[in-house]
Amino acid sequence: MRLRVEFTTEPFDLDEPPAHALVAREVMETAALDAVEVGPFGNTAEGRADEVLSAVDTVLRKALEAGATRVSLQVNVINTAGEGGR
């Protein structure tokens, strides 16, 4: 199964990225994920379910430790050919 995760960390700082955003970016960019997109107001990544879930766990832990007061995320199953429509 493949998953897509979209997430944001808060609070926002429009002048420079806060520590929690930098930590989350580093986790996603170094994880074994496909199609990682990091933006100022949201991040997305795709990959195998176990890799995405592991990265999400790490993002949550590290972002909160680095000062995030809120992490919003959405996880979607990606339909791929050859997987029975799951």
Secondary structure by P-SEA (a helix, b strand, c coil): cbbbbbbcccccccccccaaaaaaaaaaaaccccccccccccccccccaaaaaaaaaaaaaaaaaaccccccbbbbbbbbcccccc
